[in-house]
Amino acid sequence: MTTMISATAANDIFQRRESQVRSYCRSFPAIFAGARGPWLIDEDGREYLDFLCVAGAANYGHNDPPIKAAVVEYLATDGPIASLDLHTSAKQAFLRSFENRILAPRGLDHRVQFTGPTGTNAVEAALKLARKVTGRSTILAFTNGYHGMSLGALAATGNALARSGAGIPLGYTSFAAFDGYGGRDDSLADLVRRLDDPSSGLDLPAAAIVETVQGEGGCNAASWDWLRGLAEILRQRGILLIIDDVQAGCGRTGTFFSFEPAGITPDFIVLSKSIGGLGLPMSLLLMRPELDLWQPGEHNGTFRGNNLAFVAAQAALEHYWRDGAFAAGVQARGDIVRARLERIAARYPSLAYTGRGLLAGLRCQDPSRAAAISRAAWGLQLIIERCGPRDEVVKTMPPLNIPISALHDGLDRLERAIAAV
């Protein structure tokens, strides 16, 4: 995550009262007062193209008209806003849309658990349920993976800075090499050796948790063959597969679920971020029905019934996911991004394309160059963050429905920033 220091007045209220833990505002030092589509607008009326999208929570851009209209209409009816896990008309409508637009067309019969506002809530639920179902405690995670900041999710996260904030040892997790880690192509063979060797020190895991594209880990995209191989290895050994689609899911890589082209069926799927539409907090754990072994109330949370998020998500599904046209548009935009970034990388040998769809970026050999590119882009009123173990990847995450002209505009600004650096 970006942590560049900004020059802000010493008497500024944010400096005086907000915790030092803040990060994005140090890279993008403005006070934003408006937002629409791919644009953020500061107090002085300056418009910034947003290639950050609330870290993917605003997949449909800011204040998307059809989604916003549904939320405003719901607010006017005095419908319940927060409802624990009570049945509401808003939740009913969302579940019906999710079943009809997403699950049924993909042949999925997963149950839906509303876990709370954030992705890490759903990850914790997945890890907890996997351990309950299997009676085993170890979780298999992957190098450069990122799954959240609460302790269970953090234990499955590779980043040293994130892990250091826990303040206690993080256990019950073993790490394996992600596809292509360290330039190797034998990570699955190595995993098989470790799983099957009684002296490897790797206890049989309850589950493996993996991102198909590692958003915070550097936009590392696993190949479809690697994902299929991993799924089969796990299936043969009774290890449950958790796909963390918090950042790569909900259409960002070109299909609603990022794993669809691999043809695999995960035991658990974690969704968050843009499932709520306008950036309204909501996360889901999807599980195969036979794995839904919770006792009533065994895992809960006060804010798992955010009806505004239900309304927004249902509006997004009905407006954008009625057929394949929207996904095709995302794929076309992803092709534009890839072609442009590869062209830039061909001009600058120290850069390399990485990622998939609209979760992609340029890897810099020198991490300081990535920081300089992000700063230069900010000067051109383009908001673009960094990711990777050393923040060495300049990461593009524009809205999925960004107008093509605005997409080219943003890529032009990025190219100018790279040229300046």
C-alpha positions as CSV (number, residue, x, y, z in Angstrom):
1,M,0.0,0.0,0.0
2,T,1.2,3.5,-0.7
3,T,2.8,5.5,2.2
4,M,4.4,8.5,0.6
5,I,4.7,11.5,2.9
6,S,2.7,14.7,1.9
7,A,3.3,18.3,2.9
8,T,0.2,19.2,4.9
9,A,-0.2,22.3,7.1
10,A,0.8,21.6,10.7
11,N,-2.4,22.9,12.1
12,D,-4.5,20.7,9.8
13,I,-7.3,18.8,11.6
14,F,-6.2,15.6,10.0
15,Q,-2.7,16.0,11.3
16,R,-3.8,17.0,14.8
17,R,-6.6,14.5,15.3
18,E,-6.3,11.5,13.0
19,S,-4.1,8.5,13.8
20,Q,-0.7,8.1,12.2
21,V,-2.0,4.9,10.7
22,R,-3.5,6.7,7.7
23,S,-1.8,5.9,4.5
24,Y,-3.6,6.7,1.2
25,C,-4.1,10.4,2.1
26,R,-0.3,10.7,2.4
27,S,0.0,9.8,-1.3
28,F,-3.0,11.8,-2.5
29,P,-3.0,14.9,-0.3
30,A,-6.3,16.6,-1.2
31,I,-9.6,17.1,0.5
32,F,-12.2,15.5,-1.7
33,A,-15.7,17.0,-1.7
34,G,-17.3,15.3,-4.7
35,A,-17.2,12.1,-6.8
36,R,-18.9,10.9,-10.0
37,G,-18.0,8.0,-12.3
38,P,-14.2,7.7,-12.6
39,W,-13.7,11.2,-11.1
40,L,-12.9,12.5,-7.6
41,I,-13.3,16.3,-7.1
42,D,-11.5,18.2,-4.5
43,E,-12.7,21.3,-2.5
44,D,-11.2,23.6,-5.1
45,G,-13.1,21.9,-8.0
46,R,-10.0,20.1,-9.4
47,E,-11.0,16.7,-11.0
48,Y,-8.8,13.6,-10.6
49,L,-9.1,10.4,-12.6
50,D,-9.5,7.6,-10.1
51,F,-7.5,4.5,-10.9
52,L,-7.8,3.3,-7.3
53,C,-11.6,3.0,-6.9
54,V,-11.5,2.7,-3.1
55,A,-9.2,-0.3,-3.5
56,G,-11.8,-1.9,-5.7
57,A,-14.9,-1.1,-3.5
58,A,-16.2,1.3,-6.2
59,N,-16.1,-1.1,-9.1
60,Y,-18.9,0.7,-10.9
61,G,-17.4,4.1,-10.2
62,H,-18.5,6.8,-7.8
63,N,-22.2,7.5,-7.3
64,D,-23.2,5.2,-10.2
65,P,-26.6,6.6,-11.3
66,P,-28.8,3.4,-11.4
67,I,-27.3,2.1,-8.1
68,K,-27.5,5.4,-6.4
69,A,-31.2,5.9,-7.5
70,A,-32.1,2.5,-6.0
71,V,-30.5,3.4,-2.6
72,V,-32.1,6.9,-2.6
73,E,-35.5,5.4,-3.4
74,Y,-35.1,2.8,-0.6
75,L,-34.1,5.5,1.9
76,A,-37.3,7.4,1.1
77,T,-39.4,4.3,2.0
78,D,-38.1,4.2,5.6
79,G,-37.0,0.6,5.1
80,P,-34.8,-0.9,7.8
81,I,-31.1,0.1,7.4
82,A,-29.5,-2.4,9.8
83,S,-31.2,-5.7,10.6
84,L,-28.7,-8.2,12.1
85,D,-29.7,-11.4,10.3
86,L,-33.4,-10.7,10.3
87,H,-35.3,-11.4,7.0
88,T,-35.9,-8.1,5.1
89,S,-37.3,-7.4,1.7
90,A,-34.0,-5.9,0.7
91,K,-32.1,-9.1,1.6
92,Q,-34.7,-11.2,-0.2
93,A,-34.4,-9.2,-3.4
94,F,-30.6,-9.4,-3.3
95,L,-30.6,-13.1,-2.7
96,R,-33.0,-13.7,-5.6
97,S,-30.9,-11.6,-7.9
98,F,-27.7,-13.2,-6.8
99,E,-29.2,-16.7,-7.4
100,N,-30.7,-15.8,-10.8
101,R,-27.9,-13.6,-12.2
102,I,-24.8,-15.1,-10.7
103,L,-25.1,-18.6,-9.1
104,A,-27.6,-20.4,-11.4
105,P,-26.0,-19.4,-14.7
106,R,-22.7,-20.7,-13.5
107,G,-24.1,-24.0,-12.1
108,L,-23.2,-23.1,-8.5
109,D,-25.4,-24.1,-5.6
110,H,-23.5,-22.4,-2.8
111,R,-25.1,-21.2,0.3
112,V,-24.7,-17.5,1.2
113,Q,-23.5,-16.3,4.6
114,F,-23.6,-12.6,5.4
115,T,-20.5,-12.2,7.6
116,G,-20.1,-8.4,8.3
117,P,-18.9,-5.3,6.6
118,T,-15.3,-6.2,5.4
119,G,-13.5,-8.9,3.5
120,T,-11.5,-10.0,6.5
121,N,-14.8,-10.8,8.3
122,A,-15.6,-13.3,5.5
123,V,-12.1,-14.7,5.4
124,E,-12.3,-15.3,9.2
125,A,-15.6,-17.1,8.8
126,A,-14.2,-19.3,6.0
127,L,-11.1,-20.3,8.0
128,K,-13.2,-21.0,11.1
129,L,-15.8,-23.1,9.2
130,A,-13.1,-25.0,7.3
131,R,-11.5,-26.0,10.6
132,K,-14.9,-27.0,12.0
133,V,-15.8,-29.1,9.0
134,T,-12.4,-31.0,8.8
135,G,-11.4,-31.1,12.4
136,R,-8.0,-29.9,11.3
137,S,-6.3,-26.6,12.2
138,T,-3.6,-25.8,9.7
139,I,-4.4,-23.4,6.8
140,L,-2.3,-23.5,3.7
141,A,-1.6,-20.0,2.3
142,F,0.6,-18.7,-0.5
143,T,3.6,-16.4,-0.9
144,N,2.6,-12.7,-1.4
145,G,-1.0,-13.5,-0.5
146,Y,-3.1,-10.8,1.3
147,H,-6.3,-11.7,3.1
148,G,-7.0,-9.0,5.7
149,M,-5.8,-7.4,9.0
150,S,-7.6,-9.4,11.6
151,L,-5.6,-12.1,13.3
152,G,-6.7,-15.2,11.4
153,A,-6.6,-13.5,8.0
154,L,-3.3,-11.9,8.9
155,A,-1.8,-15.3,9.7
156,A,-2.5,-16.3,6.1
157,T,-1.1,-13.0,4.8
158,G,2.6,-13.0,3.6
159,N,3.5,-9.3,3.9
160,A,6.0,-8.7,6.7
161,L,4.8,-5.1,7.5
162,A,1.2,-6.2,7.9
163,R,2.1,-9.2,10.0
164,S,4.4,-7.2,12.3
165,G,1.4,-5.2,13.4
166,A,-0.2,-8.2,15.1
167,G,1.9,-8.0,18.2
168,I,1.7,-11.8,18.8
169,P,2.9,-14.9,17.0
170,L,0.7,-15.8,14.0
171,G,0.4,-19.5,13.8
172,Y,-1.6,-22.4,12.4
173,T,-0.7,-21.5,8.8
174,S,1.9,-22.9,6.4
175,F,3.0,-21.2,3.3
176,A,3.5,-22.6,-0.2
177,A,4.9,-20.9,-3.3
178,F,2.4,-19.1,-5.5
179,D,2.5,-19.7,-9.3
180,G,5.8,-18.3,-10.6
181,Y,7.1,-17.3,-7.3
182,G,10.9,-16.7,-7.5
183,G,10.8,-17.5,-11.2
184,R,10.0,-21.2,-10.6
185,D,7.5,-23.3,-12.4
186,D,7.5,-26.3,-10.1
187,S,5.5,-24.9,-7.1
188,L,2.7,-27.5,-7.4
189,A,5.2,-30.4,-7.6
190,D,6.9,-29.1,-4.5
191,L,3.6,-28.8,-2.8
192,V,2.8,-32.4,-3.6
193,R,6.1,-33.5,-2.2
194,R,5.5,-31.6,1.0
195,L,2.0,-32.8,1.5
196,D,2.8,-36.5,0.8
197,D,6.1,-36.6,2.7
198,P,5.5,-37.7,6.4
199,S,8.7,-35.9,7.4
200,S,8.1,-32.6,5.6
201,G,6.7,-31.0,8.8
202,L,3.5,-29.9,6.9
203,D,0.4,-31.1,8.8
204,L,-2.5,-32.0,6.5
205,P,-4.3,-28.6,6.2
206,A,-7.9,-28.0,6.7
207,A,-8.0,-25.7,3.7
208,A,-6.0,-23.7,1.3
209,I,-6.8,-20.0,0.7
210,V,-5.6,-18.4,-2.5
211,E,-6.3,-15.4,-4.7
212,T,-6.3,-16.0,-8.5
213,V,-4.8,-12.5,-8.9
214,Q,-2.9,-11.2,-5.9
215,G,-4.1,-7.7,-5.6
216,E,-1.9,-6.4,-2.8
217,G,0.9,-8.9,-3.5
218,G,1.8,-7.4,-6.8
219,C,-0.9,-8.2,-9.3
220,N,0.5,-11.7,-9.7
221,A,-1.9,-13.7,-11.8
222,A,-2.0,-17.5,-11.5
223,S,-2.3,-19.5,-14.7
224,W,-5.5,-21.5,-15.3
225,D,-3.4,-24.7,-15.4
226,W,-1.9,-23.9,-12.1
227,L,-5.3,-23.2,-10.5
228,R,-6.7,-26.4,-12.0
229,G,-3.7,-28.4,-10.7
230,L,-4.0,-26.9,-7.3
231,A,-7.7,-27.7,-7.1
232,E,-7.1,-31.3,-8.0
233,I,-4.2,-31.7,-5.5
234,L,-6.5,-30.4,-2.7
235,R,-9.5,-32.5,-3.8
236,Q,-7.5,-35.7,-3.8
237,R,-6.3,-35.1,-0.2
238,G,-9.6,-33.8,1.3
239,I,-8.3,-30.2,1.7
240,L,-10.9,-27.5,1.2
241,L,-10.3,-24.8,-1.4
242,I,-11.1,-21.2,-0.4
243,I,-10.9,-18.6,-3.3
244,D,-10.4,-15.1,-1.9
245,D,-12.2,-13.0,-4.5
246,V,-12.4,-9.9,-2.4
247,Q,-10.3,-7.8,-4.8
248,A,-10.3,-9.9,-8.0
249,G,-14.0,-10.9,-8.0
250,C,-17.2,-9.1,-8.8
251,G,-16.1,-8.7,-12.4
252,R,-12.7,-7.0,-12.0
253,T,-10.8,-9.6,-14.1
254,G,-13.5,-9.9,-16.8
255,T,-15.8,-12.6,-15.3
256,F,-17.9,-12.2,-12.2
257,F,-15.8,-14.7,-10.3
258,S,-12.1,-14.5,-11.1
259,F,-11.7,-18.3,-11.2
260,E,-14.4,-19.0,-13.9
261,P,-12.1,-19.5,-16.8
262,A,-10.2,-22.2,-14.9
263,G,-13.3,-24.3,-14.7
264,I,-13.0,-25.1,-11.0
265,T,-15.6,-25.1,-8.2
266,P,-14.2,-23.8,-4.9
267,D,-15.6,-25.1,-1.7
268,F,-15.7,-21.6,-0.3
269,I,-15.7,-18.2,-2.1
270,V,-15.1,-15.0,-0.3
271,L,-16.6,-11.8,-1.7
272,S,-16.6,-8.2,-0.5
273,K,-15.6,-4.7,-1.8
274,S,-17.9,-4.1,-4.8
275,I,-20.6,-6.7,-4.1
276,G,-22.1,-3.7,-2.2
277,G,-22.2,-1.5,-5.3
278,L,-21.5,2.1,-4.2
279,G,-18.8,1.2,-1.8
280,L,-21.3,0.3,0.9
281,P,-19.7,-2.3,3.2
282,M,-20.8,-5.9,2.7
283,S,-19.1,-9.2,2.6
284,L,-20.2,-12.7,1.8
285,L,-19.0,-16.2,2.4
286,L,-20.3,-18.7,-0.2
287,M,-20.1,-22.4,0.7
288,R,-21.1,-25.7,-0.8
289,P,-24.3,-26.7,0.9
290,E,-22.9,-29.8,2.6
291,L,-20.2,-27.6,4.3
292,D,-22.8,-25.4,5.9
293,L,-22.4,-27.0,9.4
294,W,-22.8,-23.9,11.5
295,Q,-25.0,-24.0,14.5
296,P,-27.4,-21.0,14.7
297,G,-25.5,-18.0,16.1
298,E,-22.1,-19.8,16.1
299,H,-20.6,-17.1,14.0
300,N,-22.3,-13.7,13.8
301,G,-21.7,-9.9,13.7
302,T,-23.9,-6.8,14.4
303,F,-23.5,-5.3,11.0
304,R,-24.1,-8.3,8.7
305,G,-27.5,-6.9,7.8
306,N,-26.6,-3.7,5.8
307,N,-29.8,-3.2,3.8
308,L,-28.4,-0.3,1.9
309,A,-25.7,-2.6,0.6
310,F,-28.3,-5.2,-0.2
311,V,-30.2,-2.7,-2.3
312,A,-27.1,-1.4,-4.0
313,A,-25.8,-4.9,-4.8
314,Q,-29.2,-6.0,-6.1
315,A,-29.4,-2.9,-8.4
316,A,-25.8,-3.6,-9.7
317,L,-26.7,-7.2,-10.5
318,E,-29.9,-6.3,-12.3
319,H,-28.4,-3.4,-14.2
320,Y,-25.0,-4.8,-15.1
321,W,-25.2,-8.6,-14.9
322,R,-28.4,-9.5,-16.7
323,D,-26.4,-10.9,-19.7
324,G,-22.9,-11.2,-20.9
325,A,-22.6,-7.7,-22.3
326,F,-21.1,-6.0,-19.3
327,A,-18.5,-8.7,-18.8
328,A,-17.6,-8.4,-22.4
329,G,-17.1,-4.7,-21.9
330,V,-14.8,-5.3,-18.9
331,Q,-12.8,-7.7,-21.0
332,A,-12.4,-5.2,-23.8
333,R,-11.2,-2.6,-21.3
334,G,-8.8,-5.1,-19.8
335,D,-7.4,-5.7,-23.3
336,I,-6.9,-2.0,-23.8
337,V,-5.0,-1.8,-20.5
338,R,-2.9,-4.8,-21.2
339,A,-2.0,-3.6,-24.8
340,R,-1.1,-0.1,-23.5
341,L,1.0,-1.3,-20.5
342,E,2.8,-3.9,-22.6
343,R,3.6,-1.2,-25.1
344,I,5.0,1.0,-22.4
345,A,7.0,-1.9,-20.9
346,A,8.5,-2.6,-24.4
347,R,9.8,1.0,-24.4
348,Y,11.2,0.9,-20.8
349,P,13.1,-2.4,-20.2
350,S,13.0,-1.9,-16.4
351,L,9.2,-2.3,-16.5
352,A,7.1,-5.4,-17.0
353,Y,3.3,-6.0,-17.3
354,T,1.6,-8.0,-14.6
355,G,-2.0,-8.9,-13.7
356,R,-5.2,-9.7,-15.5
357,G,-8.2,-7.7,-16.7
358,L,-8.6,-4.4,-14.8
359,L,-6.4,-5.6,-12.0
360,A,-3.1,-5.0,-13.7
361,G,0.0,-3.0,-13.4
362,L,3.7,-2.3,-14.3
363,R,6.4,-4.0,-12.2
364,C,9.4,-1.7,-11.7
365,Q,12.8,-3.2,-11.1
366,D,13.5,-0.3,-8.7
367,P,10.7,0.2,-6.2
368,S,11.7,3.9,-5.9
369,R,10.7,4.3,-9.5
370,A,7.2,3.1,-8.8
371,A,6.9,5.7,-6.0
372,A,8.1,8.4,-8.3
373,I,5.7,7.4,-11.0
374,S,2.8,7.5,-8.6
375,R,3.9,11.0,-7.4
376,A,4.2,12.1,-11.0
377,A,0.8,10.8,-11.9
378,W,-0.7,12.6,-8.9
379,G,0.7,15.8,-10.4
380,L,-1.2,15.0,-13.5
381,Q,-4.4,14.5,-11.5
382,L,-4.4,10.7,-11.8
383,I,-4.8,8.7,-8.6
384,I,-2.9,5.4,-8.9
385,E,-1.5,3.3,-6.1
386,R,1.3,0.8,-5.7
387,C,1.4,-2.8,-4.5
388,G,3.8,-5.7,-4.2
389,P,6.1,-6.8,-1.4
390,R,8.2,-3.6,-1.9
391,D,5.5,-1.4,-3.4
392,E,7.2,-1.9,-6.7
393,V,4.1,-2.4,-8.9
394,V,2.2,0.6,-10.3
395,K,-1.4,-0.8,-10.1
396,T,-4.3,0.2,-12.3
397,M,-7.8,-0.4,-10.9
398,P,-10.2,1.9,-12.9
399,P,-14.0,1.5,-12.7
400,L,-15.3,-1.5,-14.6
401,N,-17.6,0.7,-16.6
402,I,-15.2,3.6,-17.1
403,P,-15.9,5.4,-20.4
404,I,-13.3,4.3,-23.0
405,S,-12.3,7.9,-23.5
406,A,-11.6,8.3,-19.8
407,L,-9.6,5.0,-19.8
408,H,-7.4,6.3,-22.6
409,D,-7.1,9.6,-20.8
410,G,-5.9,7.9,-17.6
411,L,-3.4,5.7,-19.5
412,D,-2.1,8.8,-21.3
413,R,-1.5,10.5,-18.0
414,L,0.2,7.3,-16.7
415,E,2.5,7.2,-19.7
416,R,3.4,10.9,-19.3
417,A,4.2,10.2,-15.6
418,I,6.5,7.3,-16.6
419,A,8.2,9.4,-19.2
420,A,8.8,12.2,-16.7
421,V,10.4,9.7,-14.2
